[in-house]
């Protein structure tokens, strides 16, 4: 444990010393994610009936700034929701783990404090649903768009706030399941 703390303090120290460069960024974030799911004939969202709304998601984002306004980034995330089947009331779990690659356009407002951005990209989304009926474990490509803002509060440390919309459609034998939807995320990041 002491080694982990030492490495974290060392990493933060290096980032603090090189605060003026800002070529790379690392962000840890968390937030709420809704999934569009499947609608029944009456227009009810079957996903919400099973898993509820506003499930938590956790992510990590590594960015590389090039030029004055542009950033490419890799993003990983962990999303898991627990619920119960509508008929049998048995437990069910849905897990989605994406690996995303994207591009952001950033612009500075004010005195190097506010950096609003708009971004888009694509990813590969591993999903797994487990319950008494069986287990489905597959992967699917998808797309996303996002809008957000980095707010620098101390040299190279910033608060990241964003809204993100994902498009992931799974074609089933009887219906199409939409695992996309809106995510609202917030996080802490460091630029070095």
N, C-alpha and C positions, 0 to 999 in steps of 0.2 A: 504494500500500500504506500509506503514511503517513496518508493521508486516512481510510482504513478504520479504522486503529488509533485515530486521533484521535476519530472518531465513536463507536467502541465505548467508549473511556475516558470521553468526554463523557456518553454514555447511562448508563453504570454510575454515574458521579458524580451525575447528576440523580436516578437511582433511590435512591442512598444518602442524599441530602439529604431526599428525600420518603419515607423509610422508614416513617414513622408512618401514612401514608394507606392504602396497600394496596388501592386500588380496582381496579387492573389487575394482571395477571400475564403473564409471558412465560416459557415453558419450552421447552428443547431436550432431547429425549429419544432414547434408543436402547434396543433390546432384542431379545428373541427372539420370533419368531412362528411358530406351527404352523398349518398349514392342514388342515382335516378331509379335504378331497379327495373321492375316489371310492373306494368299496370294491368289490373284485371278488367273484365267487361264493364264494371261499374266505375272505372277510373281510379280505383284505390291503388295505392302503391304497396305491392306485396312485400317489397324489401323492408319498408318501414313497419309493417305489421310483424315481421319476424325479428328484425334487428334494431328497430327504433331509429331515431334521427340523431344527427350530430354526434357521431362516434369520433373518438380521438385518433389522431395520426401523429407520428413523430418522424422527423427527417433530418438529413444532413446534406449540405450543399457546398460544393467546392467550385469556385469561380476563378476565371483568368481574364483580366482586363487587357484589352488591346485597343490602341487608338485612344481617343479622348472619350468616346461615348459607348463603346461596345464591350460586351462580356460574353464569353462562352462558359457553360457550366455543366457539371455533372450533379445529379440529384438522386439520392436514395431515400426510401421512406419505408415505414412499417405501419400498416393499418390492420387492426383486428377488431372484429365485432362479435359479440356473443348474443344469442337470442334463443327463442324456442319456436319449434315448428307450429304452424297454425292449427293443424288437426290433432296431432298426437301429443303436443306440448313437450316433446323431447328437446334436449339441448342441441343447438347447432352453432357452429363457429365459422366465420368467414375471415380469411387472412389475405391481404393483398400486399405484395412487395414489388414496387416498381424500381427500375433503373432508367433514369431519364437523362437525355442530353438536350441542351437548349441554347438559345441565343437571346441576349437582352440588349435593349437600347436604353442607356442611362443618361440622365441629364442633371446637371448640378443647379440647385436653386439656393439662393442665399450665400452665406459665407462658408462654403464647403461643409455644410451641415446636412442638407436635405438632397438626396439623390433619388428622385422618382424614376421608375423604370417600367417598361413594357417588354414582355418576352413571350417566346413560343418555342415549341420543340416537340420531340417524339420520345417514346419510351417503350420498354418491354415490361409488361405487367404480369408477374406470376401471381396466380390466385388459387386458393384452396378452400373448399367448403367441406366441412365434416359434420355428419350427423348419422342417425341410425339407418337412414335410407342408403347411405353410402358416402364415398369420398370422391370429390371431383378435384383434380389437381392439373392445371394447365397453364399456359402462358399465351399472351395476346399482345400484339403491337397496338399502340394508341397514340393520341396526340393531346397536346395541352396548350393553353394560352394563359398568361398571367399578367397582373398589373400590381405594382407595389411601390414601396419606398424604403430606402435605407436612411436611417436617421442617426448621424454620428453624434455621440454624446461625450466621448473622451478620446482624443487623438484617433487611433485606428479602430476603436470599438464602436459598434453600431447596433441599433435595433432594426430588425427587418420585419415589415408588415406587408402581407400580400393576400390577394384573392386570386384563386387559380381555378380554371375550369378544365376538366378532363373529358376526353371523348374515347371511350373504350366500349365497343359493342361486341358481345359474344353471340354468335348465331347458334341457336339450339335446334333440335329436331322439331319442336312445336312452337317455340317463341324466341324472340331476341331479348337477351338480358343486357341492360345498359349498366356497366360498372363505373361509368363516368359520373360526373356531377361537380358541384361546387365545393371548394375547400377554402377555409379562412385560416391563415397561418400567421404565427408570430414567432420571432426568434432573436437570438443574440449572435452577433458575428464579430469577426476580427479581420482586418485588412492588413496585409503585410507585403 
